[in-house]
């Protein structure tokens, strides 16, 4: 990997920010994070324009330019809050962590996990996606997530340690044995967290309809459901009155017809439709600056968004 010296200085800045956050009351720290997110909206033109462009496409004819700009600003505010909340977790004891969540929200997940085939919990870059797994552990679930390895080791160690200190284990999606290890987790009657809502052309995927445009989408969740028999459970984390609320949609059970390719496409489209429905309801919660439609089908020309 090519060395980029600025990463070291950014890492030092991250450590300094973490120290300052640790000294502040949580509500003040989260408000500060939101304010920094809004500042980033003004300063990071590339990501601001990408966010606005994607929102205009998704809500063409539905929302005004003023509404789209307000949503975009809230997207950045949400990410700022999310970063601060995750960093702040290190100073919370288990009782405090449990208070951050509503236990009844996790009941469908707890019930499914008790049936013995494990659960593929689909998370999304929505609200504070990292917190949903922390809440699961707080209420007695064994949770492992499949995550992206950050190729600057100090950053990677920082993020993974935040999860591990709250009992969340990590598998890396670039691990050649990730499918086998994931199925082992599920057969242990545990929860496997997957966040498959981004365009990653280095992994196996199919094109499904997402906001009216073909989007390259990972097939891993459906393949693991086929192998393990575990249900796919779409989950979304939102904030409400100073606490985190977990929205859980109906579980998706994969029933194979004998046509593997068609089944993978059909069920991937099915959970994608669930994601779109929830994102449409809470548009400011999703990370619209991601180039979700970057990869194009072969018969199309490459587009920039």
DOLODREN-707627 format. One record per residue (C-alpha): x, z, y; residue in one letter. Coordinates in steps of 0.001 Angstrom, whole numbers, padded with zeros to 6 digits, always signed. Example, Ala and Ser with C-alpha at 12.3 -4.5 7.8 and 13.67 -1.06 7.14 Angstrom:
2
+012300+007800-004500a +013670+007140-001060s 
This chain:
305
+000000+000000+000000x +001273-000910+003447x +002217+002165+005453x +000323+002678+008691x +001956+005490+010715x -001118+006080+012877x -002944+007445+009825x -000710+010505+009862x -001598+011262+013480x -005293+010702+012799x -005002+013132+009902x -003430+015732+012207x -006313+015161+014621x -008752+015696+011752x -007092+018988+010852x -007178+020123+014482x -010845+019189+014750x -011594+021054+011527x -009910+024176+012873x -011917+024050+016099x -015165+023483+014197x -014417+026490+011992x -014339+028711+015090x -017717+027593+016444x -021220+028750+015450x -022771+026090+013227x -025521+025049+015643x -023047+024548+018478x -020637+022691+016199x -023356+020338+014939x -024586+019673+018481x -021005+018888+019469x -020733+016522+016504x -023877+014718+017634x -022499+014394+021163x -019233+012980+019837x -021242+010491+017790x -023033+009299+020923x -019663+008991+022660x -018447+006876+019751x -021472+004614+020252x -020254+003909+023778x -016572+003572+022907x -016547+001715+019578x -017894-001656+020651x -017286-003398+017339x -019333-000897+015335x -021987-000621+018040x -022545-004384+018074x -022618-004555+014272x -025247-001805+014213x -027380-003508+016847x -027100-006887+015140x -028213-005531+011776x -031102-003594+013323x -032280-006670+015228x -032318-008639+012008x -034085-005958+009959x -036771-005221+012558x -037185-008641+014133x -040660-008843+015642x -041332-005167+014862x -039266-003234+017407x -038292-003857+021002x -034702-004081+022206x -035098-000623+023759x -036280+000837+020447x -033418-000800+018577x -030854+000563+021058x -032328+004072+020720x -032165+003883+016919x -028568+002636+017043x -027519+005544+019245x -029216+007971+016860x -027334+006396+013934x -024037+007360+015579x -025389+010802+016491x -026343+011368+012850x -022880+010431+011594x -021269+012834+014062x -023514+015644+012862x -022871+014750+009230x -019096+014990+009645x -019315+018412+011307x -021785+019769+008743x -019548+018778+005840x -016472+020331+007425x -018421+023512+008243x -019367+023998+004586x -015971+025525+003866x -016861+028715+005721x -020245+029277+004041x -020729+031599+001067x -023135+030595-001775x -026044+032565-000317x -025685+030860+003062x -025441+027463+001377x -028675+028092-000554x -030441+028978+002683x -029580+025560+004096x -031778+023859+001495x -035385+024124+000293x -035379+024926-003406x -038732+023308-004178x -037326+019958-002984x -034978+020022-005979x -037661+020804-008565x -038129+017158-009730x -034368+016866-010192x -034159+020182-012035x -037083+019204-014287x -035556+015838-015177x -032146+017361-015877x -033754+019860-018262x -035041+017020-020491x -031576+016433-021911x -030549+012876-021024x -028942+013600-017692x -030006+012099-014364x -028527+009234-012370x -029203+010521-008853x -029071+007600-006454x -027850+008771-003091x -027592+006557-000034x -025541+006623+003154x -028576+008226+004680x -028942+011488+006607x -026230+013773+005277x -025683+012227+001844x -022844+014591+000902x -025090+017639+001303x -027583+016571-001365x -025033+017199-004125x -024025+020544-002626x -027668+021612-002711x -027932+020579-006357x -025012+022797-007314x -026460+025658-005250x -029598+025577-007418x -027759+025529-010727x -027122+021859-011485x -023839+020480-012801x -023095+017576-010445x -020453+014858-010609x -020275+012035-008069x -018697+008601-008255x -016752+008124-005043x -014408+005693-003385x -010743+006626-003460x -009377+006744+000084x -005949+005128-000022x -004304+007627+002272x -003770+010622-000017x -004154+013407+002586x -007542+012014+003674x -008636+011668+000074x -007566+015196-000825x -009358+016570+002235x -012680+014958+001313x -012512+015749-002397x -011581+019355-001682x -014688+019753+000497x -016792+018770-002510x -014824+020728-005090x -014993+023981-003129x -018774+023778-003483x -018659+022892-007172x -019122+019116-006948x -016797+017087-009196x -015558+013566-008377x -014939+010441-010433x -013321+007420-008793x -015036+004072-008989x -011666+002275-009352x -010924+004258-012532x -010900+001748-015397x -012779+004287-017556x -015367+005237-014934x -018349+003943-016949x -017278+005796-020092x -016631+009001-018154x -019942+008662-016330x -021894+008267-019554x -020115+011341-020907x -021336+013290-017858x -024907+012134-018477x -024812+012956-022174x -023774+016452-021174x -027262+016795-019598x -025755+016744-016115x -026393+014946-012843x -024349+011905-011896x -024467+011072-008184x -024014+007430-007200x -024141+005915-003701x -024618+002167-004343x -026037+000920-001030x -022979-000874+000363x -021541-004363-000106x -018455-003936-002295x -017345-007295-003663x -014674-005753-005901x -017266-004326-008319x -019874-006020-010505x -023081-006765-008671x -026073-009044-008218x -027905-010409-005205x -031231-008736-004523x -033592-008896-001576x -032918-006238+001076x -034716-006520+004410x -035483-010157+003666x -031917-011260+002971x -029892-011476-000270x -027590-008440-000469x -024776-008057-002997x -025600-004844-004837x -023823-002810-007520x -025279-002993-011027x -023527+000186-012210x -026570+002511-011968x -028734+000234-014111x -025972-000413-016647x -025357+003328-017025x -029094+003908-017436x -029162+001301-020213x -026264+002917-022043x -027309+006546-021643x -031087+006450-021459x -030937+008562-018300x -033521+007942-015584x -032562+006659-012143x -033761+009000-009410x -033620+007785-005768x -032872+010682-003399x -032598+010926+000394x -031389+013845+002514x -032868+014493+005974x -032621+017314+008519x -035664+019365+009443x -035779+022487+011619x -032148+023386+011021x -032318+022907+007246x -031795+020028+004817x -034772+018488+003047x -034305+016373-000072x -036766+013491-000391x -037118+012398-004010x -038903+009211-005048x -040406+008503-008466x -037857+008246-011310x -037100+004769-012609x -036836+004422-016376x -035054+001307-017596x -036922-000396-020441x -034900-003250-021893x -036656-006506-022779x -033766-008172-024594x -032795-010244-021560x -029971-008095-020186x -029244-010135-017063x -032895-010276-016064x -033324-006545-016684x -030287-005675-014550x -031556-007863-011719x -035113-006538-011974x -034237-002836-011946x -031573-003229-009261x -034204-004932-007105x -036637-002123-007896x -034458+000721-006599x -033371-001402-003638x -037028-001761-002629x -037376+002017-002731x -034340+002356-000459x -035710-000176+002014x -039072+001618+002132x -037467+004956+003039x -034978+003416+005482x -037838+001666+007284x -039538+005052+007663x -036355+006802+008895x -034222+003970+010340x -031890+006179+012377x -030722+007960+009199x -028944+004964+007620x -025441+003654+008457x -026360+000295+009967x -022813-000456+011131x -021794-001305+007550x -021534-005050+006866x -024246-004858+004227x -024806-008629+004003x -021126-009625+004151x -020919-011212+000687x -023053-014329+000424x -024392-016294-002543x -022283-019343-003322x -024903-021764-002056x -024875-020154+001414x -022295-020293+004149x -020547-017026+005003x -022228-015061+007768x -020598-012510+010029x -023003-009574+009807x 
